[in-house]
Amino acid sequence: MSDRNTAGQREPSFTFVALAATFCVCLVVSNLFVPRLWAVGNTSLQLSGAVVIFPISYIINDLLTEVYGYRRAMKVIWTGFALSAFVALAAQLVCWLPAPLYDESRDVADSFTRLFSLVPRTTASSLLAFVLGSQINSWVLSKMKVATRGRGFGWRAILSSVAGELSDSVIFYPLAFAGVLPLKAILTLIATQVTVKTLYEVLVLPATAAIARRLKRHEGIDTYDYNISYNPFRLQQNN
């Protein structure tokens, strides 16, 4: 296995492509689920529908960074960004199409427009939050891996995810729901989302760690990223 950043020198494997595709699908779908809020039991707490699937993207982000390195993880993050932006633009264009001829079709069109007219706003908020949150998650995990010489993947994954998810939520929810929900509800959403997503990752951590170990053996690579600096819009790396 490699003890330095050699991921950029290899052709992408099928496993890497499959993880990258799953990451992008999770991101795109979670943006469609965001407007659907739901109550947690008989409490006053609410969660976004995106919580069902969005944490998976952070788990995959951890795997990509741990095994393939920060540089490749960034490529996947920016690919997901571009695909999400495309879906938001396409949704807006479809909402602008002329109304259909028949009443039955108009009902369907109105329902579609009510749902997908929210997508551009939630996606725009999500993309900014996602780029910063995902990159912070990946950067923290990468830096901690070098500092610990690869030990303690579990707590590194959790701490990096908390940093990323907190950044994501603090940016996303005020932008997406300002003027729609009161400030108290937005702050509650932020706290609840970060807590639930973190618990989600803690519960699946044994499986995540086992997959990471198996991926390293299967791919024959264990990337360490030296001399990287965090920049949300540019990766600076000196090998």
C-alpha positions as CSV (number, residue, x, y, z in Angstrom):
1,M,0.0,0.0,0.0
2,S,1.1,3.5,-0.6
3,D,2.2,5.8,2.2
4,R,1.9,9.0,0.2
5,N,-0.4,10.6,-2.3
6,T,-0.2,8.4,-5.4
7,A,-3.9,8.3,-6.1
8,G,-3.6,10.9,-8.9
9,Q,-1.2,8.6,-10.7
10,R,-3.7,5.7,-11.1
11,E,-6.6,5.1,-13.5
12,P,-10.0,5.3,-11.7
13,S,-11.1,1.8,-10.7
14,F,-14.7,0.5,-11.0
15,T,-15.0,0.7,-7.2
16,F,-14.0,4.4,-7.2
17,V,-16.4,5.2,-10.0
18,A,-19.2,3.3,-8.2
19,L,-18.6,5.3,-5.0
20,A,-18.4,8.6,-6.9
21,A,-21.7,7.9,-8.7
22,T,-23.4,6.9,-5.5
23,F,-22.1,10.1,-3.8
24,C,-23.5,12.3,-6.7
25,V,-26.9,10.5,-6.7
26,C,-27.2,11.0,-2.9
27,L,-26.5,14.7,-3.3
28,V,-28.9,15.3,-6.1
29,V,-31.7,13.3,-4.5
30,S,-31.2,14.9,-1.1
31,N,-31.7,18.4,-2.7
32,L,-35.1,17.2,-4.0
33,F,-36.1,15.9,-0.5
34,V,-35.1,19.1,1.4
35,P,-38.5,20.9,1.2
36,R,-40.3,18.0,2.8
37,L,-40.1,18.7,6.6
38,W,-41.4,16.0,9.0
39,A,-42.0,16.0,12.8
40,V,-40.0,13.7,15.1
41,G,-42.6,11.7,17.0
42,N,-44.8,13.8,19.3
43,T,-42.1,16.4,19.8
44,S,-41.8,19.9,18.4
45,L,-38.6,18.9,16.5
46,Q,-38.6,18.9,12.8
47,L,-36.2,17.3,10.3
48,S,-35.7,17.7,6.5
49,G,-36.5,14.8,4.3
50,A,-32.9,15.0,3.1
51,V,-31.7,13.5,6.4
52,V,-32.9,10.1,5.1
53,I,-30.2,10.0,2.5
54,F,-27.8,13.0,2.8
55,P,-25.6,11.4,5.6
56,I,-24.7,8.7,3.1
57,S,-22.8,11.2,1.1
58,Y,-20.7,12.1,4.1
59,I,-19.9,8.5,4.7
60,I,-18.8,8.0,1.1
61,N,-16.8,11.2,1.3
62,D,-14.9,9.8,4.3
63,L,-14.2,6.6,2.4
64,L,-13.0,8.4,-0.7
65,T,-10.7,10.7,1.3
66,E,-9.4,7.8,3.5
67,V,-8.6,5.5,0.7
68,Y,-8.1,7.6,-2.5
69,G,-7.0,10.9,-0.9
70,Y,-8.1,14.5,-0.8
71,R,-7.4,15.3,-4.4
72,R,-9.8,12.6,-5.8
73,A,-12.4,13.4,-3.2
74,M,-12.4,17.0,-4.3
75,K,-13.0,15.9,-7.9
76,V,-16.0,13.9,-6.8
77,I,-17.3,16.8,-4.7
78,W,-17.1,19.2,-7.7
79,T,-18.8,16.7,-10.0
80,G,-21.7,16.4,-7.5
81,F,-21.8,20.2,-7.4
82,A,-22.1,20.4,-11.2
83,L,-24.8,17.7,-11.4
84,S,-26.9,19.3,-8.7
85,A,-26.7,22.7,-10.4
86,F,-27.8,21.1,-13.6
87,V,-30.8,19.4,-12.0
88,A,-31.8,22.7,-10.3
89,L,-31.6,24.6,-13.6
90,A,-33.6,21.9,-15.4
91,A,-36.3,21.9,-12.8
92,Q,-36.7,25.6,-13.1
93,L,-36.9,25.4,-16.9
94,V,-39.6,22.8,-16.7
95,C,-41.6,24.9,-14.2
96,W,-41.5,27.8,-16.7
97,L,-43.0,25.7,-19.5
98,P,-46.6,26.7,-20.6
99,A,-49.5,25.2,-18.8
100,P,-51.1,22.0,-20.4
101,L,-54.4,22.0,-22.2
102,Y,-56.6,19.8,-20.0
103,D,-57.7,20.4,-16.3
104,E,-56.5,17.0,-15.1
105,S,-53.0,17.7,-16.5
106,R,-53.0,21.2,-15.0
107,D,-53.5,19.7,-11.5
108,V,-50.5,17.5,-12.0
109,A,-48.5,20.5,-13.5
110,D,-49.5,22.7,-10.5
111,S,-48.3,20.1,-8.0
112,F,-45.1,19.6,-9.9
113,T,-44.5,23.4,-10.0
114,R,-45.2,23.8,-6.3
115,L,-42.7,21.1,-5.4
116,F,-39.9,21.9,-7.9
117,S,-40.1,25.6,-7.8
118,L,-38.5,25.2,-4.4
119,V,-35.7,23.2,-5.8
120,P,-33.6,26.1,-7.3
121,R,-33.6,27.9,-3.9
122,T,-32.9,24.9,-1.8
123,T,-30.3,23.7,-4.3
124,A,-28.5,27.0,-4.5
125,S,-28.4,27.1,-0.7
126,S,-27.3,23.5,-0.6
127,L,-24.6,23.8,-3.2
128,L,-22.8,26.6,-1.2
129,A,-23.2,24.7,2.0
130,F,-22.3,21.4,0.4
131,V,-19.0,22.7,-1.2
132,L,-17.8,24.2,2.1
133,G,-19.1,21.4,4.4
134,S,-17.9,18.5,2.3
135,Q,-14.5,20.0,1.7
136,I,-14.0,20.8,5.4
137,N,-15.0,17.2,6.2
138,S,-12.5,15.9,3.7
139,W,-9.7,18.3,4.7
140,V,-10.1,17.6,8.4
141,L,-10.1,13.9,7.9
142,S,-7.0,14.1,5.6
143,K,-5.1,16.3,8.0
144,M,-5.9,14.1,11.0
145,K,-4.8,11.0,9.1
146,V,-1.4,12.4,8.5
147,A,-1.1,13.7,12.1
148,T,-2.1,10.3,13.6
149,R,-0.2,8.2,10.9
150,G,-3.4,6.6,9.9
151,R,-4.6,5.4,13.3
152,G,-8.1,5.9,14.7
153,F,-10.2,6.0,11.6
154,G,-13.4,5.9,13.6
155,W,-13.0,9.0,15.7
156,R,-11.3,10.8,12.8
157,A,-14.4,10.1,10.6
158,I,-16.8,11.3,13.3
159,L,-14.9,14.5,14.2
160,S,-14.4,15.4,10.6
161,S,-18.1,14.8,9.8
162,V,-19.2,16.9,12.7
163,A,-17.1,19.8,11.4
164,G,-18.4,19.4,7.9
165,E,-22.1,18.8,8.9
166,L,-22.1,21.8,11.3
167,S,-20.6,24.1,8.6
168,D,-23.1,22.7,6.1
169,S,-26.2,23.2,8.3
170,V,-25.1,26.7,9.6
171,I,-24.9,27.9,6.0
172,F,-27.8,26.0,4.4
173,Y,-30.8,26.3,6.7
174,P,-30.7,30.1,7.2
175,L,-30.4,30.6,3.4
176,A,-33.0,28.0,2.5
177,F,-35.7,28.8,5.1
178,A,-35.2,32.5,5.9
179,G,-38.6,34.2,5.6
180,V,-40.3,30.8,5.6
181,L,-39.6,29.6,9.1
182,P,-39.0,31.7,12.3
183,L,-35.4,32.0,13.5
184,K,-36.0,29.7,16.5
185,A,-37.2,27.0,14.2
186,I,-34.2,27.4,11.9
187,L,-31.8,27.2,14.9
188,T,-33.6,24.1,16.1
189,L,-33.4,22.5,12.7
190,I,-29.6,23.2,12.6
191,A,-29.0,21.5,16.0
192,T,-31.3,18.6,15.3
193,Q,-29.9,17.9,11.9
194,V,-26.3,17.9,13.1
195,T,-27.2,15.7,16.0
196,V,-29.2,13.2,13.9
197,K,-26.6,13.0,11.1
198,T,-23.8,12.4,13.6
199,L,-25.7,9.7,15.4
200,Y,-26.4,8.2,12.0
201,E,-22.7,8.0,11.2
202,V,-21.9,6.6,14.7
203,L,-24.4,3.8,14.2
204,V,-22.9,2.8,10.9
205,L,-19.3,3.4,11.9
206,P,-18.4,-0.3,12.3
207,A,-19.6,-1.0,8.8
208,T,-17.8,2.2,7.4
209,A,-14.5,1.2,9.1
210,A,-14.8,-2.4,7.7
211,I,-15.5,-1.1,4.2
212,A,-12.5,1.3,4.4
213,R,-10.2,-1.6,5.4
214,R,-11.5,-3.8,2.6
215,L,-11.3,-1.0,0.0
216,K,-7.6,-0.4,0.9
217,R,-6.8,-4.1,0.5
218,H,-8.9,-4.4,-2.7
219,E,-7.5,-1.3,-4.3
220,G,-3.9,-1.8,-3.0
221,I,-3.8,1.9,-1.9
222,D,-3.9,3.9,1.3
223,T,-3.3,7.5,0.5
224,Y,-1.7,10.1,2.8
225,D,-2.0,13.7,1.7
226,Y,1.0,15.8,2.7
227,N,1.3,19.6,2.3
228,I,-2.3,20.3,1.4
229,S,-3.9,23.6,2.2
230,Y,-7.7,24.2,2.4
231,N,-9.3,26.5,-0.1
232,P,-13.0,26.1,-0.8
233,F,-12.6,26.9,-4.5
234,R,-9.1,25.6,-5.2
235,L,-7.0,22.6,-4.2
236,Q,-3.4,23.5,-3.5
237,Q,-1.1,20.5,-3.1
238,N,2.6,20.1,-3.2
239,N,3.9,16.5,-3.5
